[in-house]
Amino acid sequence: MPYHHSSTKMNKEPKKENKKTVKPIMGLTIQQTKKIKEHSKSHKNGMNSKHIKNMVKFMKAGDNFSTAHKKAVKLDKSP
């Protein structure tokens, strides 16, 4: 007699994740986008703040997060 799989196990769909999917910012990886979005929560106006926009610009140019942050802070302090 052949072995039969349980039909309920075979027809189950994979569980969907409840986590929101992150759409990467053009030119950045998903990991960089997640990190910059998390960082933006600590700034007034979030992703629209000048600091975050400068960071994204530097990261698109090839800087890593900490280097981009240092450069953006320097620009924030300049008059």
Secondary structure, 3 states (H helix, E strand, C coil): CCCCCCHHHHCCCCCCCCCCCCCCCCCCCHHHHHHHHHHHCCCCCHHHCHHHHHHHHHHHCCCCHHHHHHHHHHHHHCC
